[in-house]
Amino acid sequence: MQNDFDAIAGVTDDQWQEKALCAQTDPEAFFPEKGGSTREAKRICQGCEVKDECLEYALANDERFGIWGGLSERERRRLKRGII
């Protein structure tokens, strides 16, 4: 949600995406086929300066596919349930 200052300045909540390392990488690494490796995507996420914002976005928007903020869909579900 934008506050008034952000609206005036033209800042959006999604501008973190411009800094995301995944935007400069092969997107297929972040959306592996079922049973495919997530290792490369998670490695990239670990070095990303907007990893936390990415995870917050995925949780808030109920992203069901891919690696977001260094977590798989299953890991995000567990996080939401308080298991992680």
C-alpha positions as a printed Julia matrix, in Angstrom:
84×3 Matrix{Float64}:
  0.0     0.0     0.0
  1.36    3.41   -0.9
  1.42    6.26    1.54
  0.71    9.84    0.41
  4.4    10.75    0.14
  5.12    7.77   -2.08
  2.21    8.68   -4.34
  3.49   12.24   -4.69
  7.04   11.07   -5.36
  5.86    8.47   -7.87
  7.34    5.6    -5.86
  5.58    2.26   -6.12
  5.78   -0.71   -3.81
  7.11   -2.84   -6.66
 10.23   -0.8    -7.41
 12.3    -3.33   -5.47
 11.88   -5.6    -8.51
 14.22   -3.37  -10.51
 17.03   -4.31   -8.1
 16.26   -8.03   -8.05
 19.08  -10.29   -9.23
 16.56  -12.68  -10.76
 15.57   -9.98  -13.24
 19.07  -10.31  -14.7
 19.01  -14.11  -14.77
 17.32  -16.92  -16.69
 13.74  -16.98  -15.32
 13.5   -20.72  -15.85
 15.82  -21.23  -12.88
 13.14  -19.67  -10.66
 10.27  -21.71  -12.09
 11.63  -25.26  -12.32
  9.46  -28.12  -13.48
  8.0   -30.26  -10.72
 10.84  -32.15   -9.09
 13.46  -29.91  -10.74
 16.33  -28.37   -8.84
 15.83  -25.07   -7.01
 19.46  -24.85   -5.9
 20.62  -22.26   -8.47
 17.66  -19.94   -7.87
 18.08  -20.12   -4.1
 21.8   -19.41   -4.45
 21.03  -16.28   -6.46
 18.43  -15.19   -3.91
 20.93  -15.45   -1.06
 23.03  -12.69   -2.62
 20.1   -10.46   -3.56
 19.65   -7.16   -1.74
 15.85   -7.25   -2.12
 15.29  -10.84   -0.99
 13.15   -9.77    1.98
 10.94   -7.51   -0.14
 10.56  -10.32   -2.65
  9.43  -12.77    0.01
  7.01  -10.23    1.49
  5.55   -9.69   -1.98
  5.13  -13.42   -2.59
  3.42  -13.94    0.76
  1.13  -10.92    0.37
  0.15  -11.91   -3.17
 -0.14  -15.65   -2.53
  2.38  -16.53   -5.23
  1.96  -20.25   -5.78
  4.72  -20.96   -8.25
  8.44  -20.44   -8.35
 11.18  -19.34   -6.0
 10.47  -16.01   -4.31
 12.7   -14.53   -1.63
 14.74  -17.72   -1.59
 11.81  -19.98   -0.72
  9.83  -22.49   -2.74
  6.05  -22.54   -2.78
  6.02  -25.35   -0.22
  8.42  -23.45    2.06
  6.27  -20.31    1.79
  3.15  -22.29    2.73
  4.96  -23.69    5.76
  6.18  -20.21    6.7
  2.62  -18.87    6.57
  1.47  -21.69    8.83
  4.28  -20.95   11.26
  6.09  -24.23   10.7
  9.36  -22.63    9.56
